[in-house]
Amino acid sequence: MKNIEQFPQKSSAHETLETLSNDFQNIHLNSLFAEDSQRFEHLSAHLEQLCFDFSKHRIDQNVLQQLIDFAHEQNLPEWIGRLFSTEKINYTENRAVMHWALRLPKNDTVHPELAEQIHAQLERMYSLVEKIHAGQYRGSTGEVIRDVVNIGVGGSDLGPLMVTHALSDFKVQTEQALNVHFVSTMDGSQLSDLLHKFRPETTLFIISSKSFGTIDTLSNAQTARCWLEKALGQSSSILKCHFIGVSTKPEKMSEWGICPENQLLLWDWVGGRYSLWSCIGLPIALSIGVEGFKQLLHGAYLVDQHFQDTDFKSNIPVLMGMLGVWNSNFLKMQTHAVLPYDGRLKYFASYLQQLEMESNGKSISRQDQKISQSTCPIVWGEVGPNAQHAFYQLLHQGTHSVSCDFIAAVNRYNANQFTYAENADELVAQHHLALSNCLAQSRLLAFGNQALNVDEVQDLPLYKQYEGNQPSTTMLIQELNPLSLGMLIALYEHKVFVQSVIWNINPFDQWGVEKGKEIANQLLPILNGSQSDVSKLDASTKALIKILLGK
């Protein structure tokens, strides 16, 4: 057994926070707001058109200062500098971590060679997008592509899926409608549902796989290939006209049959869950166009600069990260809910589950020692109006302490957009209904009975009362568009990094994912009948295999 490492290097700020946390277990948000009439002004931050309100967290300015001191004691400024470099800080895989470079301007003067390399691939992707939009990219029979299917899993699926859905208002109108679809499940159910609706002649597949060896993705790709060949015959034009590959492995793409002009390249220093900014984002660019994709990148770049240059008291990713540390490690909250009040952010919580829990779901330090403190909380969530009818009962009156992020757009349903013109007033009223619920729920979670506006709360039965004191952040953006979504995603990316520094873990590997796949590959021959030896398996797995094989 490795030595157990205590919380990274006990420090004066850490010891002060431990003492303060004992006091704050018994302090209610009602009292904290009563003590400071300018609490919102003191505990909020702004970036471009984004407002970050963290006044409903169980902190005061002293706690905030101690959290910032703690971040400095854990060398966060140095680590931010190391992130934005070519140093191989992903030490278990001997790789640099440079997803931030994917957002660099074309004329960047700090990393000119890197920017040139990245934009060479982006320009190839942009050219392909414009060709498809113009109807100049055609299937093997000469027909215009109408349906594009992205085949990927994990970061090669969740990022593009989330962004494409979130930016549906910004879908580019092409002469002939172009629809983008996503397939990730290895059981084939998603692909099966789609294929019987499509015409092979007008369908294009994107195979997105960093390693081009992920069995989930390649099994779906092979099924798609067989579907095309059964309908259109076996010929080199099928592969040339109906498949695009995105990977770090051009030789594997070529071996599979994807022609070089349809290969878009990644780099080892791009983690899968950080890759939507690269050519993995091809489905996004196909949906919102080249200019929309550039705005998405620019939004993330603005946050990159903010993260590097802004004092920690106003640095939103640092604040997000340190508030999470306070809630998890000092107030002992082990779960965090993400609650967007916008149906377009349907997949945002799912995206963050991978980003946060695959990154920081670790228990081994950078010194290869077992860690004693908690690291990443369980991240979950749902679109707010739906969640209100699902799990808000637990949030308001359950036995768990849960921190929450509320996310909403100030403006929606612009009457000038032809999609909404006829019903703009009614839709704006619905938007205001969603916003009122967003504010009401965070208010009730924070203030409990005090938010009820009932004269005699004490006369209410207990089942009608609310304790409150559940901490939350509210993030308001002026409009959900490519720029603001790019900012929002990058804020969470850097929050994850901040917390990894405090917890002294490597957020850029995922060895816990790899081993399960390896064991699956050992069991597959048994289920396929090519191997029969089950002697080394446990009793449960043996019995389950027996049932699966009908024995």
C-alpha positions in Angstrom: 0.0 0.0 0.0 1.3 3.4 -1.0 1.7 6.1 1.7 -1.5 8.1 2.3 -0.9 11.8 1.5 -2.7 14.3 3.6 -4.4 17.4 2.0 -1.6 18.9 -0.1 0.9 20.5 2.3 -0.9 21.9 5.3 -0.7 25.6 5.1 -1.8 28.6 7.2 -4.7 29.4 4.8 -5.8 25.7 4.9 -5.8 25.6 8.7 -7.7 28.9 8.8 -10.3 27.5 6.4 -10.7 24.4 8.5 -11.5 26.6 11.5 -13.8 28.8 9.5 -15.7 25.8 8.1 -16.6 24.7 11.6 -18.2 28.1 12.1 -19.9 28.2 8.7 -21.6 24.8 9.2 -23.9 26.8 11.6 -24.2 30.1 9.7 -27.2 30.6 7.5 -27.3 32.5 4.2 -30.1 34.7 5.7 -27.6 36.0 8.3 -24.8 36.5 5.8 -27.1 38.6 3.5 -28.3 40.6 6.5 -24.8 41.4 7.6 -23.8 42.9 4.2 -26.2 45.1 2.2 -23.7 45.1 -0.7 -23.1 41.3 -0.7 -23.9 40.9 -4.4 -21.5 43.7 -5.4 -18.8 42.1 -3.1 -19.4 38.6 -4.3 -19.9 38.7 -8.1 -17.7 39.0 -11.1 -18.2 40.0 -14.7 -16.6 39.1 -18.0 -17.7 40.5 -21.3 -21.5 39.9 -21.2 -21.4 37.3 -18.5 -22.4 37.8 -14.9 -21.1 35.4 -12.3 -23.0 35.7 -9.0 -21.6 33.7 -6.2 -23.2 35.6 -3.3 -25.4 32.7 -2.4 -22.5 30.6 -1.4 -21.8 30.1 2.3 -18.8 32.3 2.5 -17.9 35.9 3.5 -15.1 38.1 2.3 -12.7 36.6 4.9 -13.4 33.0 3.6 -13.0 34.3 0.0 -9.6 35.8 0.9 -8.5 32.6 2.6 -9.5 30.6 -0.4 -7.4 32.9 -2.6 -4.5 32.6 -0.2 -4.8 28.9 -0.3 -4.7 28.9 -4.1 -1.5 30.9 -4.0 0.0 28.6 -1.3 -0.7 25.6 -3.7 1.2 27.5 -6.4 -1.8 28.0 -8.7 -0.2 31.0 -10.5 2.8 28.8 -11.4 0.6 26.0 -12.5 -1.5 28.3 -14.8 1.8 29.3 -16.4 2.7 25.6 -16.9 -0.7 24.9 -18.4 -0.2 27.6 -21.0 3.1 26.2 -22.2 4.5 23.2 -24.1 5.6 21.5 -20.9 4.4 17.8 -20.6 2.3 18.3 -17.5 0.3 15.2 -18.3 3.2 13.2 -16.8 1.5 9.8 -16.7 1.2 9.9 -20.5 4.3 12.1 -21.1 2.2 14.6 -23.0 1.8 18.4 -23.1 -1.7 19.7 -22.5 -2.5 22.4 -25.1 -6.2 22.4 -25.8 -5.9 26.2 -25.2 -3.8 26.4 -28.3 -6.7 25.3 -30.5 -8.2 28.7 -29.7 -5.2 30.8 -30.6 -5.7 33.5 -33.3 -4.2 32.8 -36.6 -1.6 35.6 -36.2 -0.7 34.8 -32.6 2.8 36.2 -31.8 3.5 34.2 -28.6 3.2 30.7 -30.3 3.4 31.5 -34.0 4.5 28.0 -35.2 1.8 26.3 -33.1 -0.9 28.7 -34.3 0.2 28.0 -37.9 0.0 24.3 -37.5 -3.4 24.4 -35.9 -4.9 26.8 -38.4 -3.6 24.6 -41.3 -6.0 21.9 -40.1 -8.8 24.3 -39.3 -8.6 25.8 -42.8 -8.9 22.3 -44.3 -12.0 21.7 -42.2 -13.4 25.1 -43.2 -12.9 24.4 -46.8 -14.7 21.1 -46.5 -17.6 22.7 -44.6 -18.1 25.4 -47.3 -17.9 22.8 -50.0 -20.7 20.7 -48.3 -22.8 23.8 -47.7 -22.5 24.8 -51.3 -23.6 21.4 -52.5 -20.3 20.8 -54.2 -19.4 17.8 -52.1 -21.4 14.9 -53.4 -22.0 11.2 -52.8 -20.7 8.5 -55.1 -23.8 8.8 -57.3 -23.4 12.5 -57.7 -26.2 13.6 -55.4 -25.8 16.4 -52.8 -25.2 15.3 -49.2 -28.3 15.8 -47.0 -27.5 13.9 -43.8 -24.2 13.9 -41.9 -23.7 11.3 -39.2 -21.0 11.8 -36.6 -19.7 8.5 -35.3 -17.7 8.9 -32.0 -17.9 8.3 -28.3 -16.9 10.3 -25.2 -15.3 13.6 -26.1 -15.7 12.9 -29.8 -19.4 12.8 -29.3 -20.5 14.7 -26.2 -18.8 18.0 -27.1 -20.1 18.3 -30.7 -23.5 17.0 -29.7 -23.9 19.4 -26.8 -22.7 22.5 -28.8 -24.7 21.6 -31.9 -27.9 21.3 -29.9 -27.1 24.4 -27.8 -26.6 26.6 -30.9 -29.6 25.3 -32.9 -30.8 28.9 -33.2 -27.7 29.6 -35.3 -28.0 26.8 -37.7 -26.8 27.8 -41.2 -29.5 27.8 -43.8 -28.3 26.0 -46.9 -30.0 25.7 -50.3 -30.8 22.1 -49.6 -31.3 21.3 -46.0 -28.4 19.7 -44.2 -29.0 17.7 -41.0 -26.3 16.6 -38.6 -26.8 13.5 -36.4 -24.8 11.7 -33.7 -24.1 8.1 -33.0 -22.2 6.8 -30.0 -23.7 3.6 -28.5 -21.8 0.5 -29.2 -25.0 -1.6 -29.3 -25.9 -0.2 -32.6 -29.3 1.1 -31.5 -28.8 4.7 -32.4 -27.3 3.8 -35.8 -30.1 1.4 -36.6 -32.7 4.1 -35.8 -31.1 6.5 -38.2 -30.2 4.3 -41.2 -33.7 3.2 -42.1 -34.6 6.9 -42.4 -31.7 7.9 -44.7 -30.8 7.4 -48.4 -27.3 6.0 -48.8 -26.7 8.2 -51.8 -27.0 11.4 -49.7 -25.4 10.4 -46.4 -21.9 11.3 -45.2 -20.3 9.7 -42.1 -17.6 11.4 -39.9 -15.5 8.9 -38.0 -14.2 10.8 -35.0 -11.6 8.9 -32.9 -8.4 10.2 -31.5 -6.8 6.8 -31.5 -8.8 5.4 -34.4 -8.9 2.2 -32.4 -12.0 2.7 -30.1 -14.1 -0.4 -30.6 -17.4 1.5 -29.9 -16.7 3.9 -32.8 -15.2 1.4 -35.3 -18.0 -1.1 -34.8 -20.6 1.6 -35.8 -18.3 2.7 -38.7 -18.1 -0.8 -40.0 -21.9 -1.2 -39.9 -22.3 2.1 -41.8 -19.8 0.9 -44.4 -21.7 -2.4 -44.9 -25.0 -0.4 -45.2 -23.5 1.8 -48.0 -21.9 -1.1 -49.8 -25.1 -3.2 -49.8 -27.0 -0.3 -51.3 -24.4 1.2 -53.6 -22.0 -1.7 -54.3 -18.4 -2.2 -53.2 -16.2 0.4 -54.8 -13.4 2.8 -53.8 -15.8 5.7 -54.5 -18.0 4.7 -51.5 -15.1 5.3 -49.1 -13.9 8.4 -50.9 -17.3 10.1 -51.0 -19.1 9.0 -47.9 -16.5 9.0 -45.1 -14.4 11.6 -43.4 -12.0 10.7 -40.6 -10.7 12.8 -37.7 -7.8 11.3 -35.7 -4.2 11.5 -34.6 -3.5 8.4 -36.7 -3.5 9.0 -40.4 -2.0 5.6 -41.1 -4.9 3.9 -39.4 -7.4 6.0 -41.3 -5.8 5.1 -44.5 -5.7 1.4 -43.6 -9.5 1.6 -42.9 -10.0 3.1 -46.3 -10.4 6.9 -45.8 -8.7 8.8 -48.5 -6.0 11.4 -47.5 -8.0 14.4 -48.6 -10.8 13.4 -46.2 -8.5 13.0 -43.2 -8.4 15.8 -40.6 -5.7 15.5 -38.0 -5.5 15.9 -34.2 -2.5 16.0 -31.9 -1.6 13.8 -28.9 -1.7 16.9 -26.7 -5.4 17.3 -27.2 -7.4 15.3 -24.7 -10.6 13.8 -26.0 -12.9 15.8 -23.6 -11.1 19.0 -24.6 -11.2 18.4 -28.3 -14.4 20.1 -29.6 -12.3 23.1 -30.5 -10.3 21.0 -33.0 -11.5 19.3 -36.2 -13.5 17.0 -33.9 -15.8 20.1 -34.0 -16.6 19.4 -37.7 -20.2 18.7 -36.9 -20.4 22.0 -35.1 -19.0 23.9 -38.0 -21.4 22.1 -40.4 -24.3 23.2 -38.2 -23.4 26.8 -37.4 -21.0 27.6 -40.2 -17.4 28.7 -40.4 -18.0 32.1 -38.9 -20.0 30.7 -36.0 -17.2 28.2 -35.2 -14.7 31.0 -35.2 -16.8 32.9 -32.7 -17.0 29.8 -30.5 -13.2 29.6 -30.5 -12.9 33.3 -29.8 -15.2 33.1 -26.8 -12.9 30.4 -25.3 -9.8 32.5 -26.2 -11.3 35.4 -24.2 -11.6 33.2 -21.2 -8.0 31.8 -21.7 -6.7 35.4 -21.5 -9.0 36.2 -18.5 -7.7 33.1 -16.7 -4.1 34.0 -17.2 -4.3 37.8 -16.6 -7.0 38.5 -14.0 -6.5 38.9 -10.3 -7.8 35.9 -8.4 -10.5 37.9 -6.7 -12.2 38.6 -10.0 -10.9 35.5 -11.9 -14.1 33.5 -12.6 -12.5 30.1 -13.3 -10.4 30.5 -10.1 -13.5 31.5 -8.1 -15.5 28.5 -9.6 -12.7 26.1 -8.6 -12.1 27.4 -5.1 -15.8 27.6 -4.3 -16.0 23.9 -5.3 -13.1 23.1 -3.0 -14.7 25.0 -0.2 -18.0 23.1 -0.6 -16.4 19.7 -1.2 -13.5 19.7 1.3 -14.5 22.0 4.0 -18.4 22.0 4.0 -18.3 18.2 3.1 -20.7 18.4 0.1 -20.1 15.5 -2.2 -22.6 16.3 -5.0 -23.0 19.2 -7.4 -26.0 19.9 -9.7 -25.9 21.9 -13.0 -29.2 23.4 -13.8 -29.5 25.4 -17.0 -32.8 27.2 -17.5 -32.6 26.9 -21.3 -33.7 23.8 -23.3 -30.9 24.4 -25.7 -28.5 23.4 -23.0 -30.1 19.9 -22.7 -26.8 18.1 -22.9 -24.7 20.5 -20.9 -24.8 18.6 -17.6 -23.9 15.4 -19.5 -20.9 17.1 -21.1 -19.7 18.4 -17.7 -20.1 15.0 -16.1 -17.3 13.8 -18.5 -15.3 16.9 -18.3 -15.2 17.0 -14.5 -15.5 13.4 -13.3 -13.2 11.9 -15.9 -10.7 14.6 -15.2 -10.7 14.9 -11.4 -12.2 11.5 -10.4 -8.8 10.5 -9.1 -7.5 9.3 -5.7 -3.7 9.2 -6.5 -1.5 12.3 -6.2 1.1 13.5 -8.5 3.6 11.8 -6.1 1.9 8.5 -6.7 0.4 8.4 -3.2 -3.1 7.7 -2.1 -5.0 10.9 -1.3 -7.0 11.2 1.9 -9.3 14.1 1.1 -12.2 14.1 -1.3 -11.6 15.1 -4.9 -14.3 15.5 -7.6 -17.9 15.6 -6.4 -20.6 13.7 -8.2 -21.7 16.0 -11.0 -25.3 15.7 -12.3 -28.1 17.9 -13.6 -30.9 18.5 -16.0 -32.6 21.4 -17.7 -34.1 23.4 -14.8 -37.8 23.3 -15.7 -37.7 19.6 -16.1 -35.6 19.1 -13.0 -38.2 21.0 -11.0 -40.6 18.1 -11.5 -37.9 15.4 -10.9 -35.4 16.0 -8.2 -35.9 19.5 -6.8 -37.9 17.9 -3.9 -34.6 16.4 -2.8 -32.8 19.7 -3.2 -35.3 21.6 -1.1 -36.4 19.1 1.6 -34.0 16.1 1.3 -31.2 15.1 3.6 -28.3 15.9 1.2 -26.4 19.1 1.0 -26.0 20.0 -2.7 -24.3 22.9 -4.4 -25.9 24.1 -7.6 -25.0 26.1 -10.8 -28.0 28.0 -12.3 -27.4 29.1 -15.9 -29.7 31.3 -18.0 -29.6 33.7 -20.9 -31.0 37.2 -20.4 -32.4 37.6 -23.9 -34.0 35.1 -26.3 -36.5 35.0 -29.2 -35.3 38.1 -31.1 -38.4 39.2 -33.1 -36.1 40.0 -36.0 -35.2 36.3 -36.4 -37.7 34.9 -39.0 -38.0 31.6 -37.0 -39.7 33.5 -34.2 -41.3 36.5 -35.9 -44.9 35.3 -35.8 -44.9 34.2 -32.1 -42.2 36.4 -30.7 -44.3 38.0 -27.9 -45.6 34.7 -26.7 -42.2 33.1 -26.7 -40.6 36.0 -24.9 -43.3 35.6 -22.2 -42.3 31.9 -21.9 -38.7 32.9 -21.6 -39.6 35.2 -18.7 -41.5 32.4 -17.1 -38.3 30.3 -17.2 -36.2 33.1 -15.8 -38.6 33.7 -13.0 -38.4 30.0 -12.0 -34.6 30.1 -12.2 -34.4 33.1 -9.8 -37.1 31.6 -7.5 -35.5 28.3 -7.1 -32.1 29.7 -6.2 -33.8 32.0 -3.8 -35.7 29.3 -2.0 -32.7 27.0 -1.9 -30.7 29.8 -0.2 -33.2 31.4 2.1 -35.7 28.7 2.8 -38.7 29.8 4.9 -37.6 33.5 4.6 -38.4 33.4 0.9 -42.0 32.2 1.4 -43.5 35.6 2.3 -45.7 33.9 4.8 -46.5 35.8 8.0 -46.7 32.9 10.3 -44.2 30.4 9.1 -44.0 28.7 12.5 -47.7 27.8 12.2 -47.0 25.8 9.0 -46.6 22.0 9.3 -43.0 20.9 8.9 -43.7 19.4 5.5 -44.5 22.8 4.2 -41.3 24.4 5.6 -37.9 24.9 4.0 -34.6 25.0 5.7 -32.7 26.6 2.8 -28.9 27.3 3.2 -28.1 25.3 0.0 -25.3 27.2 -1.8 -25.6 28.1 -5.5 -24.0 30.1 -8.3 -26.0 31.9 -10.9 -24.5 32.6 -14.3 -26.3 35.0 -16.6 -25.2 35.5 -20.2 -26.8 38.2 -22.4 -27.5 35.7 -25.1 -26.7 32.1 -25.8 -24.6 32.3 -29.0 -21.4 30.9 -30.3 -19.2 33.4 -28.4 -20.9 33.1 -25.0 -21.1 29.3 -25.2 -17.4 29.2 -26.0 -16.8 31.3 -22.9 -19.0 29.1 -20.8 -17.3 25.9 -21.8 -13.8 27.3 -21.3 -14.7 28.6 -17.8 -15.6 25.0 -16.7 -12.5 23.6 -18.4 -10.3 25.9 -16.3 -12.3 25.4 -13.2 -11.4 21.7 -13.5 -7.7 22.6 -13.8 -7.8 24.9 -10.7 -9.3 22.1 -8.6 -6.8 19.6 -9.9 -4.0 21.8 -8.7 -5.5 22.2 -5.2 -6.1 18.4 -5.0 -2.6 17.6 -6.4 -3.8 15.3 -9.1 -3.4 14.9 -12.9 -6.7 15.8 -14.6 -5.5 14.9 -18.1 -5.3 11.1 -18.0 -8.1 8.5 -17.6 -6.6 5.2 -16.6 -9.9 4.2 -14.9 -11.6 4.2 -18.3 -8.9 2.1 -20.0 -8.9 -1.0 -17.8 -12.6 -1.7 -18.2 -12.2 -1.7 -22.0 -9.3 -4.2 -21.7 -11.4 -6.6 -19.7 -14.3 -6.3 -22.1 -11.9 -7.4 -24.9 -11.0 -10.5 -22.9 -14.7 -11.4 -22.5 -15.8 -10.8 -26.1 -14.2 -14.0 -27.5 -16.1 -16.0 -24.9 -19.4 -14.5 -25.9 -18.6 -14.8 -29.6 -17.8 -18.5 -29.2 -14.2 -18.3 -30.3 -13.0 -19.1 -26.8 -14.5 -21.2 -24.1 -12.1 -21.1 -21.1 -13.9 -19.3 -18.2 -11.8 -20.9 -15.4 -10.2 -17.6 -14.4 -13.4 -15.7 -14.1 -15.4 -15.1 -10.9 -18.5 -17.0 -10.1 -20.9 -14.2 -10.9 -19.4 -13.5 -14.3 -19.4 -17.2 -15.2 -23.1 -17.5 -14.3 -24.0 -14.4 -16.2 -22.1 -15.6 -19.3 -23.9 -18.9 -19.1 -27.3 -17.1 -19.2 -26.2 -14.9 -22.1 -25.1 -18.0 -24.1 -28.4 -19.7 -23.3 -26.7 -22.7 -21.5 
